[in-house]
Amino acid sequence: MNKDILVIGTGISGLTFAIKVAEENPKLSLTLISKRDINEGNTRYAQGGIAVVRNLKKDSTKKHIEDTLIAGDGACDTKVVKFVIEEANKRLDELIQWGTAFDKKEEQLDLGIEGGHSENRIVHYKDQTGKQIQEVLTAKVKSFSNITILENHTLVDLITDHHSKSNMNRCYGAYVISQEQEEIIKISAKITVLSTGGAGSLYAYTTNPSVATGDGLGAAYRAKVKMDGLPFVQFHPTALRDKIDHNVFLITEAVRGEGGKLRNSLQERFMLKIDPRGELAPRDIVARGIQKQIQEQEDDFVLLDCSEISKEQWKSHFPTIYNICKSIGVFLPEDPIPVVPAAHYFCGGIIVNEHSESSLKGLYAIGECSATGLHGANRLASNSLLEALVFAHRAAIDCIKSLSEPLPQKSFYNKLPEWNGDDYSKNFTIQNVKVLRKQLQEIMTKYVGIFKTDNGLKLAEKKINNIYVTVQSLYNKNKLTNGLCELRNMVSIAYLLTKQAQEIKENKGVFYNQNYV
């Protein structure tokens, strides 16, 4: 394939970008790569909403900026924070124009509140905001004839000067693997966009779907693209303790915004002793508070007391959570919900400029895989979907502009090499990959989780390196499969994350090393 633009990842950022480009210039050819079904990804599972200042009588962009900077603990790029929040309403209005529904109250958007926010500004659709957005964007992107969609394909590697024997410091597309045939195809492109999400699957307990294996991050790392802030992994304070169909189920922060209270095994409301904002303190503070309680008590969970929320509110505002809890014998609002923290969001990633272009020409990164400077050391709740919308718009405009500039000739792209490695035998079992993946998750959870120590990080580096050596051996001797491809990305990012964590010498935001208390 030879395309103008290759987009890898089909969440809110990738789909919004593709729609913008297709609307602005229908002559451009785009290919979208989806790792599973086009609707499967982190966006679909976003329950909360989008943080946007709509009530100008009580709220202001100044307040939203201040809340973002406070949550980011001094590590945000103030310029980026300012333009993202100032552009928020335009991007939200576009989303509504495309057909996205949001909850309303008396003909106005119903605004919720979440941890770290000083005012009600969360635009939402029940507890299914991500699902609503995903389905609307998917339907719209399928309406464009110049967009090709490839489902069930995984990113293997970016095509760079290393493959082309040139020295333009440029990305020329990517190699992707079909999960069904396990064949690797070359897709050359003038512009490549990574919208591959984070790497929550590095941890044993994560709110992310199993596809979140850091594929874009891993490929960027091997392509020597500049990356930063990987150790700033945000743990969501409240995930349901019991897994549903082997997956962790998120209890949105909006539940605490509506009156949910956290209690330990002694029924004490412990968060008020930690922070005057209680359950609505920024996520890093609440997650550490919960984890500390779990370490000090016999129960491996704390309780989310939701007795202040009426059954009618549950059924109208949080129907998914209400029904999931009912399925495991937790009857709301009478029964408390057993919750634990879970890996949720990567605040760092591929360093990009204000147009989402990386240090490698022709390579853009949008959404969770990017490090824009918005989140700093800790993302403010519901700022992630907003970031995706704003930077997808900016990237689309910049990409269209860059395609009018001098680029390599078509003959150059045609000469890019096919994938070398299909002749290898497939003589290892899938079980080997599963075992190594589980070992990696256990190491990351134990040593590189909410609480870290210097010795723990050193031990993690050593253990991860041992897995890395094994994975490289499997990669060099065997035909590449989807499972091995994911593990290769996961172990690369785990190693880089751990090395970067050792360089941080102070506790900031979500990063907490017990040696620096």
C-alpha positions in Angstrom: 0.0 0.0 0.0 1.1 3.5 -0.7 -1.0 6.2 1.0 -0.8 9.9 1.6 -1.6 9.4 5.4 -1.4 6.3 7.6 -3.3 6.6 10.9 -2.5 3.8 13.5 -5.2 3.6 16.1 -8.9 4.3 15.9 -9.9 6.0 19.2 -11.2 9.5 19.6 -7.9 11.1 18.4 -7.3 8.9 15.3 -10.9 9.1 14.1 -11.2 12.8 14.7 -8.0 13.4 12.9 -9.1 11.3 9.9 -12.5 13.0 9.7 -10.9 16.5 9.8 -8.4 15.6 7.0 -11.1 14.0 4.8 -13.4 17.0 5.2 -10.6 19.5 4.5 -9.2 17.6 1.5 -11.2 14.7 0.0 -8.4 14.0 -2.6 -6.0 12.7 0.1 -5.9 8.9 0.6 -5.9 7.7 4.2 -5.6 4.2 5.7 -6.7 3.6 9.3 -5.3 0.7 11.2 -7.4 -0.8 14.1 -5.9 -3.4 16.4 -9.2 -5.1 16.9 -12.7 -4.1 15.8 -12.6 -0.4 15.0 -14.7 0.3 18.1 -12.4 -1.5 20.5 -9.9 0.7 22.5 -9.5 3.0 25.5 -12.0 5.6 24.2 -14.9 3.2 24.3 -14.3 2.6 28.0 -14.1 6.3 29.0 -17.1 6.7 31.5 -16.6 10.2 32.8 -16.6 12.8 30.0 -14.9 15.9 28.6 -13.8 18.8 30.7 -15.1 22.0 29.1 -16.1 25.4 30.5 -19.7 26.0 29.6 -21.3 27.7 32.6 -19.7 31.2 32.3 -21.7 32.5 35.2 -19.8 30.3 37.7 -16.9 28.9 35.8 -14.1 30.4 33.6 -11.2 29.2 31.5 -8.9 30.8 34.1 -10.3 28.4 36.7 -9.9 25.4 34.4 -6.3 26.4 33.6 -5.5 26.8 37.3 -7.1 23.4 38.2 -5.0 21.7 35.4 -1.8 23.4 36.5 -2.4 22.4 40.2 -3.1 18.7 39.2 0.0 18.7 37.0 2.1 19.6 40.0 4.3 22.2 38.3 5.2 20.0 35.3 2.7 21.3 32.8 3.5 23.5 29.8 1.5 26.6 30.6 1.2 27.7 26.9 -0.3 24.3 26.0 -2.7 24.3 28.9 -3.9 27.7 27.9 -4.6 27.0 24.2 -6.2 23.5 24.9 -8.7 24.9 27.3 -9.4 28.0 25.2 -10.1 25.9 22.1 -12.3 23.4 24.0 -15.7 24.8 23.2 -15.0 24.8 19.4 -14.0 21.2 19.4 -16.9 20.1 21.6 -19.4 22.0 19.4 -18.0 20.1 16.4 -18.4 16.8 18.2 -22.1 17.7 18.8 -22.6 18.8 15.2 -21.3 15.3 14.1 -24.1 13.8 16.1 -22.7 13.1 19.6 -25.3 13.1 22.3 -24.6 14.5 25.8 -26.9 14.6 28.9 -28.9 17.7 29.3 -30.7 19.5 32.1 -33.4 22.0 31.2 -32.1 22.2 27.6 -28.6 23.0 28.8 -25.7 20.5 29.0 -25.7 18.7 32.4 -22.3 19.4 33.9 -20.7 17.0 36.4 -17.7 17.5 38.7 -14.7 15.2 39.2 -11.6 15.2 41.4 -9.4 18.3 41.1 -12.0 20.5 39.5 -13.2 23.6 41.3 -16.5 23.8 39.3 -19.0 21.6 37.5 -17.6 21.3 33.9 -17.7 17.6 32.9 -19.8 17.1 29.8 -21.0 13.5 29.7 -23.4 10.9 28.4 -24.6 8.8 31.4 -21.6 6.6 32.3 -21.0 5.7 28.6 -19.4 8.9 27.2 -16.6 7.1 25.5 -18.9 4.6 23.9 -21.2 7.3 22.6 -18.3 9.3 21.1 -16.7 6.1 19.6 -19.8 5.0 17.8 -20.6 8.5 16.4 -17.0 9.0 15.1 -16.9 5.4 13.7 -20.1 6.0 11.7 -18.8 9.3 10.4 -15.4 8.0 9.3 -17.0 5.2 7.4 -18.9 7.7 5.3 -15.7 8.9 3.5 -14.7 7.1 0.3 -11.1 8.2 0.6 -10.6 6.4 3.9 -9.6 2.7 4.0 -10.0 0.9 7.3 -7.9 -2.2 8.2 -9.2 -4.0 11.3 -7.3 -6.7 13.3 -3.9 -5.3 12.4 -1.1 -4.5 14.9 1.8 -2.0 14.4 5.1 -3.9 14.2 7.7 -1.1 13.3 7.9 2.3 11.8 9.7 2.6 8.5 12.6 5.1 8.9 16.0 6.0 7.4 17.2 2.7 8.9 15.1 0.8 6.3 15.4 3.2 3.4 19.2 3.8 3.6 18.5 7.6 3.5 19.3 10.4 5.9 16.3 12.6 5.9 15.4 11.9 9.5 11.9 11.0 8.4 9.1 8.4 8.8 7.9 6.7 5.7 5.0 4.5 7.0 5.0 1.3 8.9 5.0 -2.5 8.9 1.8 -4.0 10.4 0.9 -7.6 11.1 -2.5 -9.1 10.3 -3.8 -11.0 13.3 -5.7 -13.5 11.2 -3.1 -14.5 8.7 -0.1 -13.4 10.8 1.4 -11.8 7.7 3.3 -8.6 7.8 2.5 -5.9 5.2 4.3 -2.7 4.3 2.3 0.5 4.2 4.2 3.5 2.9 2.9 6.9 3.6 4.0 10.6 3.4 2.6 11.2 6.9 2.2 8.6 9.7 0.1 9.3 12.7 0.3 7.3 15.9 -2.9 7.3 18.0 -2.2 4.0 19.7 -3.1 4.9 23.3 -1.1 4.0 26.4 0.3 0.8 27.9 -1.9 0.0 30.8 -1.4 -3.8 30.1 2.1 -3.4 31.6 0.3 -3.8 34.9 -1.6 -6.8 36.4 -4.6 -4.6 37.2 -5.6 -1.9 34.7 -8.8 -0.2 33.5 -7.4 -0.4 30.0 -8.5 -3.2 27.5 -6.0 -5.9 26.8 -5.1 -4.2 23.5 -3.3 -1.3 25.4 0.2 -2.8 25.0 2.1 0.4 24.1 2.6 -0.5 20.4 3.1 3.1 19.3 5.4 3.8 22.2 7.5 0.7 21.5 7.8 1.3 17.8 8.7 5.0 18.5 11.4 3.9 21.0 13.0 1.6 18.4 12.9 4.4 15.9 14.8 6.6 18.4 12.0 9.1 18.6 12.3 11.4 21.7 10.1 10.3 24.6 9.5 11.7 28.1 7.5 11.3 31.3 6.7 7.6 31.0 7.0 7.0 34.8 4.0 9.4 35.3 1.5 6.6 35.2 -1.9 7.6 36.6 -3.7 5.0 38.7 -7.5 5.4 38.8 -8.5 5.3 42.5 -11.7 3.3 42.0 -11.8 0.1 39.9 -14.2 -2.7 40.9 -12.2 -5.3 42.9 -13.9 -8.2 41.1 -13.0 -8.6 37.4 -15.8 -8.9 34.9 -15.1 -11.5 32.2 -11.4 -11.3 33.1 -11.4 -7.5 32.7 -11.1 -4.7 35.3 -14.2 -2.5 35.4 -13.9 1.2 36.1 -16.1 3.0 38.7 -16.1 6.5 37.2 -14.9 9.5 39.4 -18.3 11.1 38.7 -19.8 8.7 41.3 -17.7 10.4 43.9 -18.7 13.7 42.4 -22.3 12.8 43.0 -21.6 12.0 46.7 -19.8 8.6 46.9 -17.6 8.3 50.1 -14.5 6.1 50.6 -14.4 4.0 53.7 -11.8 1.6 55.1 -12.5 -1.8 56.7 -13.3 0.0 60.0 -15.9 2.1 58.1 -13.8 5.2 58.6 -14.0 7.9 56.0 -10.2 8.2 55.7 -9.7 10.6 52.8 -10.6 13.7 54.8 -7.6 13.0 57.1 -5.3 13.0 54.0 -6.7 16.0 52.0 -9.4 18.6 52.8 -10.9 17.9 49.4 -11.6 14.3 50.5 -12.8 12.0 47.8 -12.5 14.8 45.2 -8.8 15.4 45.7 -6.7 14.8 42.5 -6.4 11.2 41.5 -2.8 10.6 42.6 -3.7 11.6 46.2 -6.8 9.5 46.3 -5.1 6.5 44.7 -2.2 6.6 47.2 -4.6 7.1 50.1 -6.5 3.9 49.1 -3.4 1.9 48.5 -2.0 2.9 52.0 -5.3 1.8 53.6 -5.1 -1.6 51.8 -1.5 -2.1 53.0 -2.5 -1.4 56.6 -5.7 -3.5 56.8 -6.6 -7.2 56.2 -9.0 -6.5 53.3 -7.4 -6.0 49.9 -9.9 -3.3 49.0 -11.7 -0.3 50.4 -15.4 0.5 50.2 -17.1 3.2 48.1 -20.2 4.1 50.1 -22.9 5.4 47.6 -25.9 5.5 50.0 -26.3 9.3 49.3 -27.0 8.6 45.6 -30.7 7.5 45.0 -31.6 4.4 43.0 -33.2 6.7 40.4 -29.9 8.6 40.0 -28.1 5.3 39.5 -30.4 4.1 36.8 -30.4 7.4 34.9 -26.8 8.6 35.4 -24.8 5.4 35.9 -26.9 2.5 34.4 -23.8 0.4 33.4 -22.2 0.6 36.8 -25.6 -0.2 38.5 -26.2 -3.3 36.4 -22.6 -4.6 36.6 -22.6 -4.2 40.4 -26.0 -6.0 40.5 -24.5 -8.9 38.5 -22.0 -9.6 41.3 -24.4 -9.2 44.2 -23.8 -5.5 45.0 -27.2 -3.8 45.2 -27.0 -0.1 44.9 -27.4 2.2 46.7 -27.7 0.1 49.9 -24.5 -1.9 49.4 -21.0 -0.3 49.2 -18.8 -1.1 46.2 -15.5 -2.8 46.9 -12.8 -0.9 45.0 -9.0 -0.8 44.3 -6.7 1.4 42.4 -5.8 0.3 38.8 -3.3 1.5 36.2 -5.3 4.0 34.1 -3.5 6.6 32.0 0.1 7.4 30.8 0.7 11.1 31.3 4.0 10.9 29.3 4.9 9.5 25.9 6.2 10.7 22.6 7.3 14.3 22.8 5.4 16.5 20.3 5.1 20.1 19.4 1.9 22.2 19.5 0.9 20.6 16.2 1.5 17.1 17.5 4.6 16.4 15.3 7.3 14.3 16.9 11.1 14.7 16.6 10.9 12.4 13.5 9.7 14.3 10.5 6.4 13.0 9.0 5.5 11.3 12.3 2.7 12.7 14.4 1.4 11.4 17.8 -2.0 12.3 19.2 -3.9 11.1 22.3 -2.5 9.1 25.2 0.7 8.0 23.3 1.8 11.6 23.1 3.5 13.9 25.6 2.0 17.4 24.8 2.7 19.1 28.1 -0.9 19.4 29.0 -1.0 16.9 31.9 2.4 17.4 33.5 3.0 15.0 36.3 -0.7 14.2 36.8 -3.7 14.4 34.4 -6.7 16.4 35.6 -9.8 14.2 35.3 -11.6 14.3 31.9 -8.8 16.4 30.3 -7.7 13.5 28.1 -10.6 13.4 25.7 -10.3 17.2 25.4 -6.6 16.9 24.6 -7.4 14.3 21.9 -9.9 16.6 20.2 -7.7 19.7 20.3 -4.5 18.0 19.1 -6.3 15.9 16.5 -7.6 19.2 15.0 -4.2 20.8 15.1 -2.4 17.8 13.7 -4.9 17.5 10.8 -4.4 21.2 9.8 -0.6 20.9 10.0 -0.5 17.6 8.1 -2.5 19.0 5.2 -0.1 22.0 5.1 3.0 19.8 5.2 1.8 17.6 2.3 2.0 20.7 0.1 5.7 21.0 0.8 8.5 19.1 -1.1 8.4 15.4 -0.2 10.2 12.2 -1.5 9.1 11.1 -4.9 6.6 8.2 -5.3 9.4 6.0 -6.7 11.2 6.4 -3.4 8.3 4.9 -1.4 7.9 2.1 -4.0 11.5 1.0 -3.3 11.1 0.7 0.5 11.9 -2.9 1.5 9.3 -5.5 2.4 9.4 -7.1 5.9 12.4 -9.4 6.3 11.6 -12.4 8.6 8.6 -14.3 7.2 10.9 -17.2 6.3 11.5 -18.0 10.0 9.9 -21.0 11.5 7.1 -20.6 14.2 8.4 -23.2 16.6 7.6 -21.6 20.0 4.2 -21.9 21.7 1.8 -19.1 22.5 2.1 -20.2 26.1 5.7 -18.9 26.2 4.5 -15.4 25.4 1.7 -15.6 27.9 4.1 -16.7 30.7 6.5 -13.9 29.9 3.7 -11.3 29.7 2.4 -12.3 33.1 5.9 -12.2 34.6 6.4 -8.7 33.2 3.0 -7.5 34.7 3.9 -8.9 38.1 7.3 -7.1 38.1 5.8 -3.7 37.1 2.9 -4.0 39.6 5.2 -4.9 42.5 8.2 -2.6 41.9 7.0 0.2 39.5 3.5 0.7 40.6 1.9 3.4 42.9 4.7 3.1 45.5 8.3 2.7 44.4 11.8 2.5 46.0 15.3 2.9 44.7 16.1 -0.7 45.3 12.8 -1.9 43.9 13.5 0.0 40.6 17.0 -1.4 40.3 15.6 -4.9 40.9 12.9 -4.3 38.3 15.4 -3.1 35.8 17.4 -6.3 36.2 14.3 -8.6 35.9 12.9 -6.7 33.0 16.2 -6.9 31.2 16.2 -10.7 31.6 12.8 -10.8 30.0 13.9 -8.5 27.2 16.8 -10.8 26.3 14.5 -13.7 26.2 12.0 -11.8 24.0 14.8 -10.7 21.6 15.9 -14.3 21.3 12.3 -15.4 20.4 12.0 -12.5 18.0 15.3 -13.3 16.2 14.7 -17.0 15.8 10.9 -17.2 15.1 8.3 -15.9 12.8 6.7 -12.8 14.4 3.2 -13.3 15.8 0.7 -10.8 17.2 1.4 -12.0 20.8 5.1 -11.7 20.4 4.7 -8.3 18.7 2.8 -7.0 21.7 5.2 -8.5 24.2 8.2 -6.9 22.3 6.5 -3.5 22.7 5.6 -4.0 26.3 9.0 -5.1 27.5 10.7 -2.2 25.6 8.5 0.4 27.3 8.7 -1.3 30.7 12.5 -1.0 30.5 12.5 2.6 29.4 9.9 3.5 32.0 11.9 2.0 34.8 15.1 3.7 33.6 13.4 7.0 33.5 11.9 6.4 36.9 15.4 6.0 38.4 16.3 9.5 37.0 13.5 11.2 38.9 14.8 12.4 42.3 11.6 14.0 43.8 8.0 13.0 44.3 5.8 14.8 41.9 2.2 14.2 40.8 1.6 10.5 40.3 5.2 9.6 40.8 5.9 8.5 44.3 9.2 7.0 45.5 9.2 6.1 49.2 12.9 7.0 49.5 12.0 10.7 48.9 9.3 11.0 51.5 
